[in-house]
Amino acid sequence: MPNARTIPIALVQQGQWMASVCNACRYCEGFCATFPALERRLDFAEADLTYLANLCHNCGACYYACQYAPPHEFQVNVPRIMAQIREASYRKYAWPRVFAALYERNGVVVAIATALSLLAFMLGMTVLVDPVVLRAAHPDTEGAFYAVMPHRVMVGMFGAVALYVLTACAVGFVRFWRDTGERLADFFSVAATRRALGEALRLRYLGGGDADEGCTYPGEQPSLVRRRFHHLTFYGFMLCFAATSIAMVYHYGLGWRAPYPLLSVPVVLGVVGGIGLVVGPAGLLWLKGMRDRALTDEKQTGMDAGFLVLLLLSGITGLALLAWRETSAMGVALAVHLAVVMAFFLTMPYGKFVHAFYRYAALVRYSLERARPAPKFSSD
């Protein structure tokens, strides 16, 4: 396995050559943030390439527009090289370092984590809960969930995993930001944060540049469908997170225990978010199936698919739990849903989820750069 602390030299050299060609051409400078950021540089260190790669959305517009793309002898393929550098950067910044190899076969890791989580929850319920209680139909009253999974056990398991995940993601982010050469304090610049957050929430660079006609995904024709599925996925996830956060306030602040009434705020947010987590990831998986293989990095295919499948299953199992919570299937539905969510948590630092941290950090740096005078290059 390549040294997890660095990107393979051959890949860095390929990226440097590609960036030099693009810098000389500049035809694609209006497509996304990657090219204006690239044009502020003449030399491209490894850290510059990881920054540019995490700005890239892998939409493919530059590939279809490029006069040097295959079958030209230069064989310039920006989306594929950026995807390869991006995947290598995930391994580079992983914490602990020993787990960097998990990115190599992420699809397998996701499957194993899901199976083990399901086994753990099913065994735990079998040991901790009376079989009669586990298989019985429960009234839709406060505390019904905790009859089949004690609250302290649920909180203890997810609390420990969440603490680990937050630590791993925070260390990865700090390593990425340190490599940019920017001060940590600059990351919290109000102006840069406001601009980057707005671009991230709107998915501005999936709009296809100033024309806002969409990116060339999954094929050569511009379309906004990818951005819409991304929005459903992202905001579906955020609504589910909001539902969980409000439920915590209900439980610890007001003493109200789950499950909550169908028209309560956590349930309504959870239902809308769950629908987003079904439609969004399913749509993105559908688009990936039609994606031009010339633009993809095969190593990332399993990672992307595993991440989307876990999000999709989280939405499906959450909605199923809501539908079956007054039936005898509630115990099994709860175990399956908790297992899927646990697998998602466990694989977050070693899968596609980390791109959210690095891309947002790259957008902040891009905002910082735009606020500075453009560099002056000698004609020599």
N, C-alpha and C positions, 0 to 999 in steps of 0.2 A: 504494500500500500504506500502511496506517496506520503511524504512528510506532511502531517496534518497542519503544521505551522505555516506552510507555504503552499502556493499554487504551483503545480508542475512547471518547470522552466520552459518546456516546449510550448505549453499552452500560453504562458506569459509572452513568449516571443511571437507566437502567432497573433495574439491580441495586439501587441505593439505594432506589428506590421500592418494589420488591418486598420488600426486607428490612424496610422500615418497616411494610408491611402485615402481614408475618409476625410482626413484633415486637408488633404490636397484637393479633393473633389468638392466637398461641401454642398452637394446637390440636395441632401436630405436634411438640411439644417432646420427646416420648418416642421418636421414630422413629430418630434417629441423633445423631451428635455435632454436626452442623451447626446445629441449632436452639438447643440450650443455649449454644453459642458465640455465636450471633447475639444471643441475649437478654441477653448481658453488655454490649451496646452500644446506644447510642441514635443515634449518628452512624456512617456507614459510608464511610470513605475507600476509595480504590482498593485499597490494600494489605489492608484488612479484607476486601474482597470476594474478592480472590485467595486469601486464607487460607481463607475459608468455602467457596469453590468447590473447593478442593483437599481439603477435609474431605468433600465430597459424593461419594457413590458412584453417583449418578445411578440410583438404584433405582426411583424413581417413586412410592413410597408416599405422599409428601406431596402429589403431584399428584392422585392418586385420592381422597385424603381432603379436599382443599381445597374449601371452599365458594365460593372466589373464582376457581377455575380456569375455563377456558372451558366452557360458553358465557357465564359471568358477564361483565359488562361490564369488570371489573377485569383479566380475562385473565391471572391469575397463573399462571405456569408455572415453578416453581422449578427442576426438573431441566434444562429447556432453557437457561434463563438461566445457571445454574451451569456447564453444559457449555460455553457460549459464552465465559464469563469464563475458565474453566479453559484452553480452547484459546488464548485471547488471552494468558494468563499464560505459556504455554510460549514464545510468540514474544517476550514482554517480557523474559524472563530468558535467552534463548538467547545462546550465545557460540560463535564471534564473532557480533556483531550482524548482519553481512551475511548470515548463514545463517538468520536468523529467517524469511525467506520460504519456506524449505523446508517449514514446517508447513502452508502453504496447500494444497499439492498433494502431501501425503505419500505417498499411494498410488502416484502416478507416480514419485516419488523412490525408493521402495522397489523398484519394478520396474526402474528404470534402474540402481540400485546393484547389484541381483542380477545383471542381465545383464552389466554391466561386470566385476563380480567373477568371474563364470564365464568370461568371455572372457579375463581376465587369467590365471587359473589354468590354463586349457587351453593358452593360448599359452606360458605359462611352462614347463609340463611338456613341450610340444612342443620348445621350444628347449633345455631343460636335460637332458632324458632321452632316451636312445636309444629310438626307436620300438618296437624289439623288446622292450625292457624294459617300456615303458609298456603294451603290449598283452599281455604275458605273464601267466600265472598264477603267483602268488608263494606259496611255502610259508609257513605260519603260524608264522614265526619272528621273533625280535627284529630290528627294523630294516627289516622289509619295506616299511612305509609310506615310509621315507626313500629307498628305491630309486627311487620315482617322484616324490618331492618332497623335495629335500634339507632336512635339519633346520634348517640355518642360514637357509635362505630362508623356511621356514615361520615360524620364530621371529622373524625380522627383520620380516616383513610384519605379523604379528599383534601383535608387540610395539610397533611404531610406531603402529598404529591404536589399540591399547588405551591407550597413553599419551595420545594425543589425546582419546579418548573420556572417560577419567577426568578430564582437565583440563576439558573442556567441561562435563561433568556437575557437577564440583565448583564451577566458577564460577557455573553456574546456581543451584545450591543456595545458595551464599553470597549471591547477589543476592536470592533468595527470602527467606532468613532475615533478611537485613538489613532488608527491607521490613516484616517483622513488628514491628520495634521492639525485639525481644528481644536480649539480649547473646549473642554466640557461645558464651561459656562456659556459658550456661544450657542450651544444646542438649545438653550432656554431663551434665546433672544425672542422677544415678543413679536417683532415684525416678521422674522423668519418663520417662527412657529405658526403664526396666523396664515401666512402664505402657503406653507407646506401642508398644513392641515386642510386648508380649503381645496388644494389640488388633490390631496389624497381622498377626501370625502367625496369629491365630484368625479374621481377617476379621470381627471382632465386629459391625461395622455393616452387614454383609450378612445379618445374622440377623433383621432386621425389628424391632428394639427389644427390650424386655424379654421379650416373648412367645417370642422366638427361633423363630418359625415361618417365617422367610425373608422376603425382600423381594419386592415386586411386580414381578417381572421373569421372563419377557418381557411378561407381561400383568398384569391387575389382581389376579389371585389370588396370595396369598403362596406362595413356594416357596423351598426351599433349594438347588435345582439349580444356580443361578448360583454360589453360594458353593462348591459341590463342584467345579465345573469350574475355578473360580479356584484352588482349593487344588491340584488336579491340575497346573495350569499352573505355579503358583509353585513348588511343591515338586519338580515335574519339572525345572524350570530349576535349582533349587538342587542337586539330586542330580547333574545333568550338570556343574555348576560344581565340585562336590565331586570328581567323577570326574576332571576335568581337573586339579584341584589335586593330588590324590594321584598322578596320572600324572607330574606335574612332580617330585614328591618321588622317585618311582621313577627317573626319568630322571637328574636332577641329583644326588640324594642317594645312590642305590644303584647307579647305572650301568645300570639295566635299560631297554631301549628298546622302544617300541611296535612292533607290537601285542602286547598282553598276553593271557595265557590266558583262556578263557571264564569261568572261575570266580574270576578275580582280582578284587580290590576295585574297581579302576577300571571294569572291564567290567560287573560286576554293577550298580554304581551307575549307570553309563551306560545300561544296558538299562532299568532301572526308571524312570530319569529320562526316557529317550527315549519310553517308553510314555506317561508323564504328559504329555509335550510333544506327543503325537499326540492323545490323548483330550481333554485339557483345552482347547487352542485350537480343536479341531474342534467341541467342545460349545459353546464361547463364540460361535463363528461361526454355529452353528446357532441359538442363542438370539437373536443380533443380527438374523438374518433374520426373526424373528417379533416383534421389538421394536416397541412402539407408536411410530410415527413422530412423534407429537405431542410426544414427550419428548426427541427427539434433536436434535443439532446436525449438520447435513449436512456441515459442514467436517471434523468429527471422524470421520465414518463411514469415509472412506478411510484415515485415520491408524490407527484401531483395527483395521480389516481388514488393512492392510499389516503391522502389528505381529504380529497373530495368525497370519497366513499364514507369515511368516518363522519364527516359533516352531514352527509345524506342520511346515514343510519341514525345519527343523533336526532335529526328531525323526525324521521319515521317512527323510531321507538318512543320518542317523547309524545307524539300525537297518539300512538297506540296506547301508551300508559294512561293518557287522559280518557280515551274512549273505553278502556277496560277497567278503570279504577274501582268500579263497584261490582266487578265480577270475580269469579274464582281464578281468573287468569292474571289478576293484579300482581301477585307475588312474583310470578315468572316475568311479567312485563317490566316490573320494577328492576329486577336483577339484570335483565338484558339491557335496559336503558342505562343503568348505572355502569355496567361493564363497558358499553360503547363510549360513554363520556369519559370513563377512567382511561380507556385506551387512547382516546384523543388527547387527554392531558399528558399521559406518559410519553407520547410521541411528539408533542409540540416542539420541544427544543431540538429535535433531530429530524424534522420534516419540513414541509413547505411553509408551515406557519411562521417560521423565523424570518421569512422574506418580508413579512409585514413590518417587522422592526427595522430591518436593514433598508428597505425601500423608503420608509418614512424618514429615517436618518439621512439617506441620500437626498431626499427632497428638501430637508432642512438645509443641508450643505449647499444644495443648488440655489436655494433662496439667499443664503449668505453670500455666495459668489456673485449673484446678480446685483447685489447691493454695492459691490465693489467696482472700481473702474476696470474697464476691460484691459487686459494685459497688452503691452506694446511689444511687438516682436520686430527684431531687426530684419532688414531686407537680406542680410547675409544668411 
